[in-house]
Amino acid sequence: MMDTKKVWQNISGQEELLDALMKEGNFSRLHSKHPLSKLRRTLWISIILAAVITLLYIVMIFLIPVWQVALSLTILAFYNLFIIKDSLKLYRKLPDGVIPDHSLKEELSSHYDGFMQWWHLQQRISIFIYPVAATGGFIWGGMMGSGKAVEDFLYNPVMLTILGITLLVLVPLSYWFARILFQQMYGRHLKKLKQQIESMES
């Protein structure tokens, strides 16, 4: 019959080894196919793209000598900077691995909720940003198409009416397109993450 003392020593030794490995992070790193890992990678790509677009806005501000267009580009640039800052904050909270000291379900739920709050904030702010972008684009396109100054082509009832109709069409379309883009980039990973959380709850 096996000595129970030796068995206990073997078990204790294995537990100490397991704790050491966990502290070193050998088992805490997420697999590259895990939805949380994919969300983190996709978010980083979004941050890079937002930074590039912001730089383009800044360059265009100095190249387009129309204060109305420059103002809209400035607002868009500040909006992008805010989104980049908020995205970096979320990115830093997303770990490379799951912390063993925390409840896995609570940690995944926290990251899921953080991602959804990040997206809902963008949706609320975008309601005020899309009209600015559409107006700036309308003014610049009208100037380039007509060859006239802003005062000569915009400040009349017909063009103001067309601008209003443009806003009524483009703003909802932009909002709808942003939702589709979010679903394409993040939706399926968030869905898998939500399924993992629900499976733990059941």
C-alpha positions in Angstrom: 0.0 0.0 0.0 1.3 3.4 -1.0 2.6 5.6 1.7 -0.1 8.4 2.2 2.6 10.8 3.4 4.5 10.5 0.2 1.4 11.0 -1.8 0.5 14.2 0.1 4.1 15.5 -0.5 3.8 14.9 -4.2 0.4 16.7 -4.4 1.8 19.6 -2.4 4.8 19.9 -4.6 2.6 19.9 -7.7 0.4 22.7 -6.3 3.5 24.8 -5.5 4.8 24.2 -9.1 1.3 25.2 -10.5 1.2 28.4 -8.5 4.7 29.3 -9.6 3.8 28.8 -13.3 0.6 30.8 -12.9 2.5 33.7 -11.4 4.9 33.6 -14.2 2.0 33.9 -16.6 2.7 30.7 -18.5 -1.0 29.7 -18.3 -2.5 33.1 -17.9 -2.0 34.3 -21.5 -4.9 34.1 -23.8 -5.0 32.0 -26.9 -4.8 34.0 -30.1 -8.2 32.7 -31.2 -9.9 33.7 -27.9 -12.5 36.5 -28.6 -10.9 38.8 -26.0 -7.6 38.5 -27.8 -9.2 39.3 -31.1 -11.1 42.2 -29.7 -7.8 43.6 -28.3 -6.1 43.2 -31.7 -9.0 44.8 -33.6 -9.2 47.7 -31.2 -5.5 48.4 -31.7 -6.0 48.5 -35.5 -8.9 50.9 -35.1 -6.7 53.2 -32.9 -4.0 53.3 -35.6 -6.6 54.0 -38.4 -8.2 56.8 -36.3 -4.7 58.4 -35.7 -4.0 58.3 -39.5 -7.4 59.9 -40.3 -6.8 62.6 -37.6 -3.5 63.5 -39.2 -5.2 63.8 -42.6 -7.8 66.2 -41.0 -5.0 68.3 -39.5 -3.3 68.6 -42.9 -6.5 69.5 -44.7 -7.2 72.2 -42.1 -4.2 74.1 -43.3 -4.7 73.3 -47.0 -8.4 74.4 -47.3 -8.7 78.2 -46.9 -12.4 78.1 -46.0 -13.1 78.8 -42.3 -16.4 76.8 -42.3 -14.7 73.7 -43.7 -11.7 74.2 -41.4 -14.0 74.5 -38.4 -15.7 71.3 -39.2 -12.4 69.5 -39.7 -11.2 70.9 -36.4 -14.2 69.5 -34.6 -13.8 66.1 -36.3 -10.1 66.1 -35.4 -10.9 66.8 -31.7 -13.6 64.1 -31.8 -11.1 61.6 -33.2 -8.6 62.5 -30.5 -11.2 61.9 -27.8 -12.1 58.5 -29.4 -8.4 57.6 -29.6 -7.9 58.5 -25.9 -11.0 56.6 -24.8 -10.0 53.6 -27.0 -6.5 53.5 -25.5 -8.0 53.5 -22.1 -10.1 50.5 -23.0 -7.1 48.8 -24.7 -5.0 49.1 -21.6 -7.7 47.4 -19.6 -7.9 44.4 -22.0 -5.2 42.0 -20.8 -3.0 39.6 -22.8 -4.2 37.0 -20.5 -6.8 36.2 -17.8 -5.6 37.0 -14.3 -5.8 33.8 -12.3 -6.5 35.7 -9.0 -9.9 36.9 -10.4 -13.1 35.1 -11.2 -13.0 34.2 -14.9 -16.7 35.0 -15.4 -16.4 38.3 -13.6 -13.4 39.3 -15.5 -14.9 38.5 -18.9 -18.1 40.2 -18.0 -16.2 43.3 -17.0 -14.4 43.4 -20.3 -17.6 42.8 -22.2 -19.4 45.6 -20.4 -16.5 47.9 -20.9 -16.5 47.3 -24.6 -20.3 48.0 -24.9 -20.0 51.2 -22.8 -17.2 52.3 -25.1 -19.4 51.7 -28.2 -22.5 53.3 -26.7 -20.6 56.5 -25.8 -19.4 56.8 -29.4 -22.9 56.3 -30.7 -24.2 59.1 -28.4 -21.5 61.6 -29.4 -21.7 60.7 -33.1 -25.3 62.1 -33.3 -23.7 65.6 -32.9 -20.6 64.8 -35.1 -22.3 63.5 -38.2 -24.1 66.8 -39.0 -20.8 68.6 -38.7 -19.1 66.2 -41.1 -21.9 66.3 -43.6 -22.1 70.1 -43.5 -18.4 70.5 -44.0 -18.4 68.1 -46.9 -21.4 69.8 -48.5 -19.8 73.2 -48.3 -16.5 72.0 -49.7 -18.2 70.0 -52.5 -20.5 72.9 -53.4 -17.5 75.3 -53.6 -15.5 72.9 -55.8 -18.5 72.1 -58.0 -19.7 75.7 -58.5 -16.4 77.5 -58.4 -18.0 80.1 -56.1 -17.3 81.3 -52.6 -19.4 80.1 -49.7 -21.4 83.3 -49.5 -22.3 83.1 -53.2 -23.6 79.6 -53.4 -24.8 78.6 -49.9 -26.5 81.6 -48.4 -29.8 81.3 -50.3 -33.1 79.5 -49.5 -32.6 76.8 -52.2 -29.2 75.7 -51.2 -30.0 75.8 -47.5 -33.0 73.6 -48.2 -30.8 71.2 -50.0 -28.4 71.2 -47.1 -31.2 70.4 -44.7 -32.4 67.5 -46.9 -28.8 66.3 -47.2 -28.4 66.2 -43.4 -31.7 64.4 -43.0 -30.5 61.7 -45.3 -26.8 61.4 -44.5 -26.9 61.5 -40.7 -29.2 58.4 -40.3 -27.2 56.7 -43.1 -23.9 57.4 -41.3 -25.3 56.2 -38.0 -26.5 53.0 -39.7 -23.2 52.4 -41.5 -21.3 52.9 -38.3 -23.4 50.2 -36.6 -22.7 47.8 -39.5 -19.0 48.6 -39.4 -18.9 47.9 -35.6 -20.7 44.6 -36.1 -18.3 43.6 -38.8 -15.2 44.5 -36.7 -16.3 43.6 -33.2 -19.7 42.0 -33.3 -18.9 38.3 -33.8 -16.1 38.5 -31.2 -18.4 40.1 -28.6 -21.0 37.5 -29.4 -18.6 34.7 -28.7 -17.4 36.4 -25.5 -21.1 36.8 -24.4 -21.7 33.1 -25.1 -18.7 32.1 -23.0 -20.1 34.2 -20.1 -23.6 32.7 -20.5 -22.1 29.2 -20.5 -20.4 29.9 -17.2 -23.6 31.3 -15.7 -25.5 28.1 -16.7 
